[in-house]
Amino acid sequence: MAIDVKKMTHVEVAQLWEQRSEIFKSSEIDLRDNQEIDSSGIAFLVQWAKSNGNRLTVYNASENVKSLIKTFKLSPLFVIAER
């Protein structure tokens, strides 16, 4: 299932949350097209990781995403990779 991740702020995350049963079936996300993310977006990724045995592979994470993951000490939940 392809999801729109251009923006992952509280507005978009509320819409994504309604689709979480389908979204969380995957164990990876590609953030190549992500232009904006806030703490709600990071929280969504955390819930996604937790639904997958505490591991989510994140491809093409921006420096902002990497920084937020590091700042909130969430690194154990994510595999940061490039495609």
Summary of the structure (lengths in Angstrom):
residues: 83
radius of gyration: 11.3
end to end distance: 17.9
largest distance: 29.3
contacts: 222
relative contact order: 0.20
helix: 46%
strand: 18%
